């Protein structure tokens, strides 16, 4: 829990607050946009939760925060945190869950869990937190852990040891990780029907996306939604390999059908398939001009 003595002056008065240990990962801002925003290079509370939905979202953000930088001052609200812990993994739709429990080791990257017949999938690594481990065990464990790129692997070794899952990553990013499966080349790779790895080098040399059931696209740090631009975008200011490769990789996503874009960093997108396709085209135009 955050330290009230280090409460940022940018917070409005009231129950929820962010302290000075914030690393500006933006997790709380996309999880509870009605409560948190950016000010002065860190997150802050600009509006105390209004209604049950905003309260529950803000409490989940407290649990997810990788640096425990969000505090709650009222004892009655703090008592609700146990319920928020138990909400993770938090189902988004059709057996796809947001894991919460972000890790500082991956700068607060989001991880996701897919519950499916034929074996569950963990996409990137959350913190190895006991409540989350217990809940994922109850949901059937993990068959595969797909790592989108080398930056968001966090506690992958602990998850692999616990569940005996196969870690899958592109070979260009896999050195030193001990992954059981490393993929090479630029061809797509079908793990199972409806579950396809798409190499998307650029952010890192071995960046890749995972496409699931024509509805979900897990993008790591390749692409996310931009609140400022109002459409999908790529991380021009955080490209560790090659921007021209990023643009080429964005073109590789054309023709895919998806309604969700679930990134490691940045805001998710949930839209109709037509709207998602339109935004991808906007992203391409923006990237080519960047």
C-alpha positions in Angstrom: 0.0 0.0 0.0 1.2 3.5 -0.8 2.5 5.9 1.9 0.2 8.7 2.8 3.2 10.8 3.8 4.4 10.7 0.2 1.1 11.5 -1.3 1.5 13.5 -4.5 0.2 17.0 -4.3 -1.4 16.5 -7.8 -4.0 14.2 -6.3 -7.4 15.6 -5.5 -8.5 15.3 -1.8 -10.2 12.1 -0.7 -9.9 8.4 -0.2 -7.7 7.2 -3.2 -4.3 8.7 -3.8 -1.0 8.0 -5.7 2.3 8.5 -3.9 5.8 9.5 -5.2 6.9 5.9 -5.9 4.8 5.9 -9.1 6.9 4.9 -12.2 4.4 6.2 -14.8 3.6 2.8 -16.2 0.0 4.1 -16.8 -1.6 0.8 -15.6 -4.1 2.6 -13.3 -5.0 5.1 -16.0 -6.3 2.6 -18.5 -7.8 0.4 -15.8 -9.8 3.2 -14.1 -9.7 6.2 -16.5 -12.5 7.9 -14.6 -10.3 8.1 -11.5 -6.6 8.4 -12.6 -4.8 10.5 -15.1 -1.2 11.7 -15.8 0.0 14.9 -14.3 3.6 15.9 -13.8 5.1 12.8 -15.3 3.3 10.4 -13.0 -0.2 9.2 -12.3 -2.5 11.0 -9.9 -6.2 10.8 -8.8 -8.1 13.6 -10.5 -11.6 12.3 -9.5 -12.6 10.1 -6.6 -14.6 7.1 -7.6 -18.2 7.8 -8.4 -20.5 4.7 -8.1 -19.8 1.0 -7.8 -18.2 0.5 -11.2 -15.6 3.2 -10.8 -14.9 2.0 -7.2 -14.3 -1.6 -8.2 -12.1 -0.5 -11.2 -10.0 1.7 -8.9 -9.6 -1.1 -6.4 -8.5 -3.5 -9.1 -5.9 -0.8 -10.1 -4.6 -0.8 -6.5 -4.0 -4.6 -6.8 -2.5 -4.4 -10.2 -0.1 -1.5 -9.6 3.4 -2.9 -9.9 5.0 -0.6 -7.3 2.2 -0.4 -4.7 2.0 3.3 -5.4 -1.8 3.7 -5.0 -3.2 4.2 -1.5 -6.6 4.1 0.1 -7.1 6.1 3.3 -10.6 5.0 4.4 -10.6 1.7 6.4 -14.0 0.8 4.9 -12.6 1.0 1.4 -9.4 -0.8 2.3 -11.6 -3.7 3.6 -12.8 -4.1 0.0 -9.4 -4.8 -1.4 -9.6 -8.5 -0.6 -12.6 -8.7 -3.0 -10.6 -6.9 -5.6 -7.7 -9.4 -5.2 -10.2 -12.2 -5.8 -11.5 -10.6 -9.0 -8.2 -11.5 -10.8 -7.8 -12.9 -13.3 -10.6 -10.6 -14.4 -12.6 -11.9 -17.4 -12.8 -9.6 -20.3 -14.8 -11.8 -22.7 -15.1 -15.4 -24.0 -12.6 -16.9 -21.5 -9.9 -14.2 -22.0 -8.8 -12.6 -18.7 -6.6 -9.7 -17.6 -4.3 -11.2 -14.9 -3.7 -8.0 -12.9 -0.7 -8.2 -10.5 1.6 -6.3 -12.9 5.3 -6.7 -12.2 7.8 -3.9 -11.8 10.4 -6.2 -13.5 8.5 -5.6 -16.8 7.8 -1.9 -16.0 4.2 -2.7 -15.2 3.3 -4.7 -18.4 -0.1 -6.4 -18.5 -0.3 -10.1 -18.8 -3.4 -12.1 -20.0 -4.8 -15.6 -19.5 -6.8 -17.6 -22.1 -9.0 -20.4 -20.8 -9.6 -22.8 -23.7 -10.2 -26.5 -24.4 -7.0 -28.1 -25.4 -4.9 -26.2 -22.9 -4.8 -22.7 -21.3 -2.4 -20.0 -22.3 -0.6 -17.3 -20.3 0.4 -14.4 -22.4 3.4 -12.7 -20.9 4.1 -12.9 -17.2 2.4 -11.2 -14.3 3.8 -11.2 -10.8 4.0 -14.7 -9.2 1.4 -13.7 -6.6 -0.1 -16.4 -4.4 -3.8 -15.4 -5.0 -3.3 -15.4 -8.7 -1.5 -18.7 -8.8 -4.3 -20.2 -6.8 -7.0 -18.9 -9.1 -5.2 -20.0 -12.3 -4.8 -23.4 -10.8 -8.5 -23.5 -10.2 -9.1 -22.5 -13.8 -7.1 -25.5 -15.1 -3.4 -24.3 -15.0 -1.3 -23.4 -18.0 -0.2 -25.4 -21.0 1.7 -22.7 -22.9 3.2 -19.4 -21.8 3.5 -17.2 -24.9 6.1 -14.4 -24.4 5.5 -11.5 -26.9 9.1 -10.3 -26.5 12.0 -10.2 -24.1 10.9 -7.1 -22.1 7.7 -8.5 -20.5 8.9 -11.9 -19.1 8.9 -10.9 -15.4 8.4 -14.0 -13.3 8.2 -16.5 -16.2 10.6 -19.0 -14.6 8.4 -19.3 -11.5 5.2 -19.7 -13.5 6.9 -22.4 -15.7 8.2 -24.2 -12.7 4.8 -24.2 -11.0 2.7 -25.4 -13.9 5.2 -27.2 -16.1 4.1 -25.1 -19.1 6.0 -24.7 -22.3 7.4 -21.2 -22.8 7.2 -19.9 -26.4 9.1 -17.0 -27.7 10.8 -15.9 -31.0 14.4 -17.1 -31.1 15.7 -13.6 -31.7 14.5 -12.6 -28.2 14.9 -16.0 -26.4 18.6 -16.0 -25.6 19.2 -16.7 -21.9 15.5 -17.3 -21.0 15.5 -21.1 -21.1 12.3 -21.2 -23.1 11.2 -24.6 -24.2 10.1 -23.5 -27.7 11.9 -20.8 -29.7 10.5 -20.0 -33.1 12.5 -18.8 -36.1 11.7 -17.0 -39.3 8.9 -14.7 -40.3 6.2 -17.2 -41.1 3.1 -17.4 -38.9 3.0 -20.4 -36.6 -0.3 -22.1 -35.6 0.0 -23.4 -32.0 -3.5 -24.9 -32.2 -6.6 -24.1 -34.3 -7.5 -20.5 -33.8 -4.3 -19.7 -31.9 -1.6 -18.2 -34.2 1.8 -16.6 -33.5 2.6 -13.7 -35.9 6.2 -12.5 -35.9 6.2 -8.7 -35.7 9.8 -7.6 -35.4 10.6 -3.9 -34.7 10.0 -3.0 -31.1 12.5 -5.8 -30.4 14.1 -8.1 -33.0 11.9 -11.0 -31.8 8.7 -9.2 -31.0 5.5 -11.2 -31.9 1.8 -11.1 -31.6 -0.7 -13.8 -30.7 -4.0 -14.0 -32.6 -6.9 -15.9 -31.0 -10.3 -16.9 -32.5 -10.6 -13.9 -34.9 -11.5 -11.8 -31.8 -8.3 -11.1 -29.8 -5.0 -9.8 -30.8 -2.3 -9.8 -28.1 0.3 -7.3 -29.2 2.9 -7.0 -26.4 4.6 -3.7 -27.1 4.1 -3.7 -30.8 0.8 -1.8 -30.9 -1.7 -0.3 -28.5 -4.5 2.3 -28.5 -3.5 6.0 -28.1 -5.8 8.2 -26.0 -4.0 11.3 -27.5 -4.3 10.2 -31.1 -7.6 8.5 -30.8 -6.5 5.4 -32.8 -4.1 2.4 -32.7 -0.4 3.3 -32.7 3.0 1.9 -32.3 5.7 2.9 -29.8 7.8 5.4 -31.9 9.6 6.7 -28.8 10.3 3.2 -27.4 11.6 1.3 -30.4 14.5 -0.8 -29.4 15.3 -2.5 -32.7 14.1 -0.9 -36.0 11.3 1.5 -36.8 11.1 0.5 -40.5 10.6 -3.1 -39.3 7.8 -1.9 -37.0 6.0 -0.4 -40.0 6.5 -3.6 -42.1 5.2 -5.7 -39.2 2.1 -3.5 -38.9 1.3 -4.2 -42.5 1.5 -8.0 -41.6 -1.6 -7.5 -39.4 -3.8 -6.3 -42.3 -6.5 -8.7 -43.1 -6.7 -10.1 -39.6 -10.1 -10.0 -37.9 -10.1 -8.9 -34.3 -12.2 -6.9 -31.9 -9.8 -6.6 -29.0 -6.2 -5.3 -29.0 -4.6 -6.4 -25.7 -1.1 -4.9 -25.3 1.5 -5.2 -22.7 2.0 -1.5 -22.3 -0.6 1.1 -23.4 -4.3 1.2 -23.6 -6.3 -1.8 -24.8 -8.9 -1.4 -27.6 -12.3 -3.0 -27.7 -14.3 -2.2 -30.8 -16.2 -3.8 -33.6 -14.1 -5.7 -36.1 -14.8 -3.0 -38.8 -13.7 -0.3 -36.4 -10.6 -2.1 -35.4 -9.6 -2.6 -39.0 -10.2 1.1 -39.7 -8.0 2.0 -36.8 -5.3 -0.3 -38.0 -5.3 1.6 -41.3 -5.0 4.9 -39.4 -2.1 3.4 -37.4 -0.3 2.5 -40.6 -0.7 6.0 -42.1 0.5 7.5 -38.9 3.5 5.1 -38.6 4.6 5.7 -42.2 4.6 9.4 -41.6 6.3 9.2 -38.2 
